[in-house]
Amino acid sequence: MALFKKKDGAGYKQSRLFFATDIHGSERTFRKFLNCAKFYKVDHIIMGGDIMGKFLVPIVHEHDSHYRVTLQGTTETIDGADALAAIKERIETLGFYHVTVQEDELHAMQADQAQIDAKFRQLARERIERWIALADERLEGTNVKWYVTGGNDDQPEVLTVFDEVRSEHVVNCEGRVVMVDDLYPTANCGYSNPTPWDTPREVDEDSLEEILEEAVQGIDDFTSAIFNFHVPPYDCTLDDCPKLDWSTDPPSPIVVAGVAQSAPAGSTAVRKVIEKYKPLLALTGHIHESRGLVTIGRTTVINPGSEYGEGIIRGCIFTLQPGKVVGYQMTSG
């Protein structure tokens, strides 16, 4: 007869992971994300989608060292190299891209949407290429991996960069089942249900369910599985956002008696798949203002929220052992 009974979970390796999402191209936020590996002493870092920025900002060279830029609805004049560097840093913190043009080049681009789109994709790819190189530089000499998938705002033509650039530390998880720490099969999907914004990768709920079913293929045992799905499950409180009137352009918040109304905007397909397979953990994002953690059955669901435009990285540290979420901590900094 055994003299001692092993404690529940004793002897299992624990994995300490950091998750963040929805950085939308912000240079400062991404650099903080990478630093979280060392700062929080985690084994790996995971990103949940919406990597790309949203806007291309022209900086117009007027003459000599004088420039002008319209940023967030305000036109500003810029004089000198230091001021120019400062406005570029500000644009990059917001997650936007910038291009310096002469007045005639600006008018030519404004008349040619295809030229704008091509420049946007070029700059988005170049930023991600720099991020991959920076990840390999910062994580050199460690076993830390950056597991990454796209989101609904990420263009497929840009996401291919993760397969095209060779990296020692960056793992492209898009549409694949990837083993994290050789213990946790992780299914990944960056598509979303319909939004008011007509983003590059959104589909109806039936189509999304098919994509999700395909994403989990290859997982035989879901006891320790992680679902890295960009959109939260419907009506779980992590998908609560302002209720919008879709008949206006752009959609406008619905206000009743001076109070802004809210409504769930998550995916019924995501909820159905989570309830069907009962993974250990579901990592979500998409709804920036609905930061938190809930459970659906045995599944722990996390949305760390996002405040990327302020250069703030919101995330969640969680510790796992096979079949169990040992602990978690929401972070912001």
C-alpha positions as CSV (number, residue, x, y, z in Angstrom):
1,M,0.0,0.0,0.0
2,A,1.3,3.5,-0.9
3,L,2.5,5.5,2.0
4,F,1.7,8.8,0.3
5,K,-1.0,9.9,-2.1
6,K,0.2,12.1,-4.9
7,K,-1.5,15.5,-4.9
8,D,-3.9,16.2,-7.8
9,G,-1.7,17.5,-10.7
10,A,1.6,16.8,-9.0
11,G,4.3,15.7,-11.3
12,Y,2.9,17.4,-14.3
13,K,4.8,20.1,-16.1
14,Q,3.0,23.5,-15.8
15,S,3.1,25.9,-18.8
16,R,3.0,29.6,-18.1
17,L,1.7,31.5,-21.2
18,F,0.9,35.1,-22.1
19,F,-2.0,36.0,-24.4
20,A,-2.8,39.3,-26.1
21,T,-4.8,40.3,-29.2
22,D,-6.0,43.2,-31.3
23,I,-2.9,45.3,-31.5
24,H,-3.9,46.7,-34.9
25,G,-0.5,47.6,-36.2
26,S,0.7,49.6,-33.1
27,E,4.5,49.6,-33.0
28,R,4.7,50.5,-29.3
29,T,2.1,47.9,-28.3
30,F,3.8,45.2,-30.2
31,R,7.2,45.9,-28.6
32,K,5.6,45.7,-25.2
33,F,4.0,42.4,-26.3
34,L,7.4,41.0,-27.1
35,N,8.9,42.3,-23.8
36,C,6.1,40.5,-21.9
37,A,8.0,37.2,-22.5
38,K,10.9,38.3,-20.3
39,F,9.0,40.6,-18.0
40,Y,6.3,38.1,-16.9
41,K,8.7,35.1,-17.2
42,V,6.4,33.1,-19.4
43,D,7.2,30.0,-21.5
44,H,5.5,31.3,-24.7
45,I,3.5,34.3,-26.0
46,I,0.3,34.0,-28.0
47,M,-1.4,36.6,-30.3
48,G,-5.0,36.3,-31.2
49,G,-5.4,38.3,-34.4
50,D,-6.1,41.8,-35.9
51,I,-2.4,42.3,-36.3
52,M,-2.6,44.9,-39.2
53,G,-3.2,48.6,-38.9
54,K,-6.3,50.2,-40.4
55,F,-5.2,53.4,-42.1
56,L,-2.6,54.9,-44.4
57,V,-1.7,58.5,-43.5
58,P,-0.1,60.7,-46.1
59,I,2.6,63.1,-44.9
60,V,2.7,65.9,-47.5
61,H,6.1,67.5,-48.1
62,E,5.4,71.2,-48.8
63,H,8.9,72.7,-49.1
64,D,12.3,72.5,-47.4
65,S,11.7,71.0,-43.9
66,H,8.0,71.8,-43.9
67,Y,5.3,69.1,-44.0
68,R,1.6,68.8,-43.2
69,V,-0.5,65.9,-42.0
70,T,-4.1,65.3,-41.3
71,L,-4.4,62.9,-38.3
72,Q,-7.6,62.0,-36.5
73,G,-9.5,64.8,-38.2
74,T,-7.0,67.5,-37.4
75,T,-4.5,69.0,-39.9
76,E,-1.1,69.8,-38.4
77,T,2.0,71.6,-39.8
78,I,5.4,70.0,-39.2
79,D,8.7,71.8,-39.2
80,G,12.0,70.1,-38.9
81,A,13.4,66.6,-38.7
82,D,12.6,66.2,-35.0
83,A,9.0,67.1,-35.4
84,L,8.7,64.8,-38.5
85,A,10.1,61.9,-36.5
86,A,7.7,62.6,-33.6
87,I,4.6,62.6,-35.9
88,K,5.8,59.4,-37.5
89,E,6.2,57.8,-34.1
90,R,2.7,59.0,-33.1
91,I,1.2,57.5,-36.3
92,E,2.9,54.2,-35.7
93,T,1.8,54.1,-32.0
94,L,-1.8,54.5,-33.3
95,G,-1.2,51.5,-35.5
96,F,-1.4,53.5,-38.8
97,Y,1.0,53.5,-41.7
98,H,2.5,56.6,-43.2
99,V,3.9,57.6,-46.6
100,T,5.7,60.9,-47.4
101,V,4.6,62.4,-50.7
102,Q,4.7,65.6,-52.7
103,E,1.5,67.5,-53.4
104,D,1.2,66.1,-56.9
105,E,1.8,62.5,-55.7
106,L,-1.0,63.0,-53.1
107,H,-3.5,64.0,-55.8
108,A,-2.4,61.1,-58.0
109,M,-2.9,58.6,-55.1
110,Q,-6.3,60.1,-54.2
111,A,-7.5,59.5,-57.7
112,D,-6.3,55.9,-57.8
113,Q,-7.7,53.6,-55.0
114,A,-5.7,50.6,-56.4
115,Q,-2.5,52.6,-55.8
116,I,-3.6,53.3,-52.2
117,D,-4.5,49.7,-51.6
118,A,-1.2,48.4,-53.0
119,K,0.9,50.9,-50.8
120,F,-1.2,49.9,-47.7
121,R,-0.5,46.2,-48.2
122,Q,3.2,46.9,-48.9
123,L,3.6,48.8,-45.7
124,A,1.6,46.3,-43.7
125,R,3.8,43.5,-44.9
126,E,7.0,45.4,-44.2
127,R,5.9,46.2,-40.7
128,I,5.2,42.5,-40.0
129,E,8.5,41.5,-41.5
130,R,10.2,43.9,-39.1
131,W,8.2,42.4,-36.2
132,I,9.3,38.9,-37.1
133,A,12.9,40.0,-37.2
134,L,12.5,41.8,-33.9
135,A,11.0,38.7,-32.3
136,D,13.9,36.6,-33.4
137,E,16.3,39.2,-32.0
138,R,14.6,39.7,-28.7
139,L,13.9,36.0,-28.1
140,E,17.3,34.7,-29.2
141,G,18.8,32.3,-26.7
142,T,15.4,31.3,-25.3
143,N,12.9,28.6,-26.1
144,V,10.1,31.1,-26.2
145,K,7.8,30.9,-29.2
146,W,5.4,33.6,-30.5
147,Y,2.3,31.8,-31.7
148,V,0.3,34.0,-34.0
149,T,-2.9,33.9,-36.0
150,G,-4.8,36.6,-37.9
151,G,-8.1,38.3,-37.3
152,N,-11.0,39.5,-39.3
153,D,-9.3,42.8,-40.1
154,D,-6.2,41.1,-41.5
155,Q,-5.9,40.8,-45.2
156,P,-5.1,37.3,-46.5
157,E,-2.5,38.7,-48.9
158,V,-0.6,40.2,-46.0
159,L,-0.9,37.3,-43.6
160,T,1.1,35.1,-46.1
161,V,4.2,36.9,-44.8
162,F,4.2,34.6,-41.8
163,D,4.8,31.6,-44.1
164,E,7.2,33.4,-46.4
165,V,9.7,34.7,-43.8
166,R,11.7,32.1,-42.1
167,S,11.9,32.5,-38.3
168,E,13.3,30.6,-35.3
169,H,10.7,31.8,-32.9
170,V,7.5,32.8,-34.8
171,V,4.9,30.1,-35.4
172,N,2.1,30.8,-37.9
173,C,-1.0,29.1,-36.5
174,E,-3.6,30.3,-39.0
175,G,-6.0,27.6,-39.8
176,R,-3.8,24.9,-38.2
177,V,-3.7,22.7,-35.1
178,V,-0.5,23.6,-33.4
179,M,0.9,21.9,-30.3
180,V,1.9,24.4,-27.6
181,D,4.6,23.1,-25.3
182,D,4.0,19.6,-26.8
183,L,1.0,19.3,-24.4
184,Y,-1.8,21.5,-25.6
185,P,-3.3,21.1,-29.1
186,T,-4.4,24.5,-30.2
187,A,-7.0,25.2,-32.9
188,N,-6.8,28.6,-34.6
189,C,-9.2,30.7,-36.5
190,G,-9.2,34.4,-37.3
191,Y,-12.5,34.8,-39.2
192,S,-15.5,36.5,-37.7
193,N,-19.2,36.7,-38.1
194,P,-20.6,39.8,-39.9
195,T,-19.7,43.2,-38.6
196,P,-20.9,46.7,-39.6
197,W,-17.5,47.4,-41.0
198,D,-17.3,44.9,-43.9
199,T,-13.8,43.7,-42.9
200,P,-11.6,41.4,-45.1
201,R,-12.4,38.1,-43.3
202,E,-16.0,38.0,-42.1
203,V,-18.5,35.4,-43.1
204,D,-22.0,34.3,-42.1
205,E,-22.5,32.1,-39.1
206,D,-23.1,28.9,-41.1
207,S,-19.9,29.4,-43.0
208,L,-18.0,30.3,-39.9
209,E,-19.1,27.1,-38.2
210,E,-17.8,25.1,-41.2
211,I,-14.4,26.9,-40.9
212,L,-14.3,26.2,-37.2
213,E,-15.1,22.6,-37.6
214,E,-12.3,22.3,-40.1
215,A,-9.9,24.2,-37.7
216,V,-10.4,21.6,-35.0
217,Q,-9.8,18.6,-37.2
218,G,-6.9,16.5,-36.0
219,I,-7.6,17.0,-32.3
220,D,-8.7,13.6,-30.9
221,D,-8.8,14.6,-27.2
222,F,-10.1,18.0,-26.2
223,T,-9.3,17.6,-22.5
224,S,-6.3,19.9,-22.8
225,A,-7.2,21.7,-26.0
226,I,-7.0,25.4,-26.6
227,F,-9.2,27.2,-29.1
228,N,-7.6,30.5,-30.3
229,F,-10.7,31.9,-32.0
230,H,-10.7,35.6,-32.7
231,V,-14.4,36.2,-32.0
232,P,-15.9,35.5,-28.5
233,P,-18.9,33.1,-28.2
234,Y,-22.2,34.8,-28.4
235,D,-23.8,36.3,-25.3
236,C,-21.1,35.4,-22.9
237,T,-20.5,39.0,-21.6
238,L,-17.1,39.0,-23.3
239,D,-18.8,40.1,-26.5
240,D,-20.8,43.1,-25.1
241,C,-20.4,46.3,-27.2
242,P,-22.3,49.4,-28.2
243,K,-25.5,48.6,-30.1
244,L,-25.3,50.2,-33.5
245,D,-27.8,51.5,-36.1
246,W,-26.6,49.8,-39.3
247,S,-28.8,52.0,-41.5
248,T,-26.4,55.0,-41.1
249,D,-23.0,55.4,-42.7
250,P,-20.9,54.9,-40.7
251,P,-23.1,52.9,-38.2
252,S,-24.0,55.1,-35.2
253,P,-24.5,54.2,-31.5
254,I,-28.2,53.7,-30.4
255,V,-29.0,56.0,-27.5
256,V,-32.2,55.7,-25.5
257,A,-33.1,58.4,-23.0
258,G,-29.5,59.5,-23.1
259,V,-28.1,56.1,-22.3
260,A,-26.0,54.3,-24.9
261,Q,-27.4,50.8,-25.5
262,S,-25.3,47.7,-25.7
263,A,-25.8,44.2,-27.1
264,P,-23.8,41.0,-27.6
265,A,-21.9,40.8,-30.9
266,G,-20.1,37.5,-30.5
267,S,-20.6,34.4,-32.7
268,T,-23.2,31.8,-32.3
269,A,-21.0,29.4,-34.4
270,V,-18.1,29.9,-31.9
271,R,-20.4,29.2,-29.0
272,K,-21.8,26.1,-30.6
273,V,-18.3,24.7,-31.3
274,I,-17.1,25.4,-27.8
275,E,-20.2,23.8,-26.3
276,K,-19.8,20.8,-28.6
277,Y,-16.1,20.1,-28.0
278,K,-15.6,21.5,-24.5
279,P,-11.9,22.6,-24.8
280,L,-9.9,23.4,-21.7
281,L,-9.4,27.1,-22.8
282,A,-10.8,29.5,-25.4
283,L,-8.7,32.6,-26.2
284,T,-10.7,35.4,-27.9
285,G,-10.6,39.1,-28.6
286,H,-12.3,41.2,-31.3
287,I,-14.5,43.2,-28.8
288,H,-12.0,45.5,-27.3
289,E,-14.1,46.9,-24.5
290,S,-15.3,43.5,-23.1
291,R,-12.2,42.5,-21.1
292,G,-12.7,39.6,-18.7
293,L,-12.9,35.8,-18.1
294,V,-15.9,33.6,-17.9
295,T,-16.6,29.9,-18.1
296,I,-18.9,28.0,-20.5
297,G,-19.2,24.5,-19.0
298,R,-15.7,23.3,-18.3
299,T,-14.2,25.8,-20.8
300,T,-12.4,28.9,-19.5
301,V,-13.0,31.8,-22.0
302,I,-10.7,34.8,-22.0
303,N,-10.9,38.2,-23.7
304,P,-8.0,40.4,-22.5
305,G,-9.4,43.5,-24.3
306,S,-7.4,46.0,-26.2
307,E,-6.2,49.6,-25.8
308,Y,-3.6,49.5,-28.6
309,G,-4.1,53.1,-29.8
310,E,-2.7,54.3,-26.4
311,G,0.3,52.1,-26.8
312,I,-1.0,49.9,-23.9
313,I,-0.7,46.1,-24.0
314,R,-3.6,44.4,-22.3
315,G,-3.2,40.7,-21.8
316,C,-3.6,37.6,-19.7
317,I,-1.1,35.3,-18.0
318,F,-2.4,31.9,-17.5
319,T,-0.8,28.7,-16.1
320,L,-1.9,25.3,-17.4
321,Q,-1.3,21.7,-16.7
322,P,-2.8,18.9,-18.7
323,G,-6.6,19.1,-18.3
324,K,-6.5,22.1,-15.9
325,V,-6.3,25.9,-15.8
326,V,-4.2,26.3,-12.7
327,G,-4.4,30.1,-12.5
328,Y,-4.6,33.4,-14.4
329,Q,-3.9,37.1,-14.1
330,M,-5.1,39.9,-16.2
331,T,-2.4,42.5,-17.1
332,S,-2.2,46.0,-18.5
333,G,0.8,48.2,-19.1
